[in-house]
C-alpha cells in the first residue's frame, strides 16, 4: 500500500513537472512571437529572426538574422528575399550572394503569394543588373500573377515605378499579352454561353 502511494505521488509530481515545463515553454513561445525584439530568441521561429533582421541597425547583423530565418524555414521564399535585401544593403550592390538568394527564392516558391510583390519590385528595380535566368523567372511569375485581380492592379503600379526602358517595355508587353488572352477567353465564354 505504501509503495503504491509513493508511486502515485511520484507520478503526480512528474505529471505536474511536465505540465509546468510545457506551460513555461508555451508562455516563452507566445512571448517570443508577440514581442520578437524584446523576448529572448529561445525557439527557432523564422518570424522572430525575420523581424530581428528587418529591425537590425547594422547591415551584418541583418544578414545574420536573415540567414537564421532561411536556416529554420528554407522553404519560405520571403526569407530568401529578406536575405537578398540584407546582403544588398551590406554589400552595397547586386552581389553574387544577393543573386543567389533571389534564385533560391524562385526555387522554393516561384509562385508564392507572399513573395510576388516584393520580389517583382526588387527584380524590376534592378533589371539591368539581373542575370537572364532571374529575368525569365520574373516574367513567368508575372504571367501567373497577372491572372488575379490583385496581380493586375499591382502590375500597373509596378509599371509606373519601373524606370529601366527595357524592363518597362517587357512588362508592358506582358501586361498587353495578358489583356489579350483575357479578352479571347471572355469572348469564347460569351460565345459558348450563347449556343
Secondary structure as GFF3:
##gff-version 3
##sequence-region A 1 195
A	DSSP	alpha_helix	2	34	.	.	.	ID=ss1
A	DSSP	alpha_helix	46	55	.	.	.	ID=ss2
A	DSSP	alpha_helix	59	72	.	.	.	ID=ss3
A	DSSP	alpha_helix	77	91	.	.	.	ID=ss4
A	DSSP	alpha_helix	96	109	.	.	.	ID=ss5
A	DSSP	alpha_helix	116	125	.	.	.	ID=ss6
A	DSSP	three_ten_helix	127	129	.	.	.	ID=ss7
A	DSSP	alpha_helix	132	145	.	.	.	ID=ss8
A	DSSP	alpha_helix	149	161	.	.	.	ID=ss9
A	DSSP	alpha_helix	165	194	.	.	.	ID=ss10
###
